[in-house]
Every structure is written in C-alpha cells, then in structure tokens.
Amino acid sequence: MELPERAASVMPKMKTKSSAKKRFRVRPGGTVKRGQAFKRHILTKKTTKNKRQLRGATSVHETNINSVRAMMPFA
C-alpha cells in the first residue's frame, strides 16, 4: 500500500524532552526555574548554613537558557 504524496512530505512532530519537563518550569517573565543541586544526600558533612542556603528554587543561568529552550520547544 502506497502512502499519499502529502503524507510523505509532512515534517515530524517536535517533542519535548521528558527529562527537561520534569526539571524545569518557565516563569511568566520568561526566566526558567530549576531545583537546587547538592541537597539530596551526604548532608551530615555539610554545614547548617550551607544547607539553609540551598533551600528553595533558583533560576537557570542565562548562558544555559538556550539549551533548556531547545529541549522544551513549547514552553
């Protein structure tokens, strides 16, 4: 069975990387929010001040924004 000519020339769908959609959120201003690193395990040797400063979320650095946007084309 042959495909119609139109179906053969259709571009494939763009897909969002599943790992990126789990790790990043785009804020209304356009910045990208990410979770804080180094707060998962081996916390006994980290100081209280260090653990306190690792709380909450932070933004993706502007040098990495284009990489994140390429992984999330619809965000």
SULTAZI-V775743 format. One record per residue. N is the residue number from 0. RES is the residue in one letter. PSI is psi in whole degrees, 0 to 359 (999 if undefined). NEAR is the number of other ideal C-beta (glycine too) atoms within 10 Angstrom. D_FIRST is the distance of its C-alpha to the first C-alpha in Angstrom with 2 decimals. Layout:
# SULTAZI-V775743
<<N:RES:PSI:NEAR:D_FIRST> <N:RES:PSI:NEAR:D_FIRST>>
This chain:
# SULTAZI-V775743
<<0:M:127:2:0.00> <1:E:146:6:3.78> <2:L:147:8:6.66> <3:P:154:7:9.57> <4:E:325:7:12.42> <5:R:320:7:14.74> <6:A:330:8:12.98> <7:A:337:8:13.03> <8:S:3:8:16.75> <9:V:133:7:18.00> <10:M:148:5:20.74> <11:P:158:5:20.77> <12:K:145:5:23.33> <13:M:140:7:26.87> <14:K:146:9:28.26> <15:T:137:12:31.89> <16:K:127:14:33.27> <17:S:324:9:34.21> <18:S:325:9:37.43> <19:A:320:16:38.53> <20:K:338:13:38.06> <21:K:337:9:40.24> <22:R:337:16:42.95> <23:F:150:18:43.35> <24:R:140:14:44.02> <25:V:125:15:44.41> <26:R:162:10:47.72> <27:P:331:5:48.26> <28:G:353:6:50.07> <29:G:348:8:47.15> <30:T:160:14:48.61> <31:V:127:20:46.68> <32:K:140:14:48.37> <33:R:160:16:48.22> <34:G:161:13:49.99> <35:Q:138:12:53.06> <36:A:167:8:52.82> <37:F:28:11:55.38> <38:K:23:14:56.23> <39:R:316:8:54.26> <40:H:175:6:56.46> <41:I:51:7:59.59> <42:L:347:11:61.49> <43:T:328:5:64.86> <44:K:357:6:65.65> <45:K:143:13:64.73> <46:T:160:8:67.55> <47:T:320:7:67.75> <48:K:317:8:67.72> <49:N:314:12:64.54> <50:K:324:12:62.74> <51:R:321:9:63.99> <52:Q:346:11:62.70> <53:L:1:14:59.24> <54:R:156:8:58.82> <55:G:188:9:56.31> <56:A:166:10:53.44> <57:T:175:12:53.54> <58:S:155:13:51.50> <59:V:139:17:49.18> <60:H:149:10:51.03> <61:E:337:9:50.20> <62:T:343:7:49.16> <63:N:358:12:46.31> <64:I:317:14:45.15> <65:N:324:8:42.48> <66:S:318:10:40.96> <67:V:320:18:40.85> <68:R:326:16:39.37> <69:A:328:10:36.54> <70:M:339:16:35.73> <71:M:77:16:35.93> <72:P:341:10:34.30> <73:F:4:8:34.64> <74:A:999:13:38.24>>
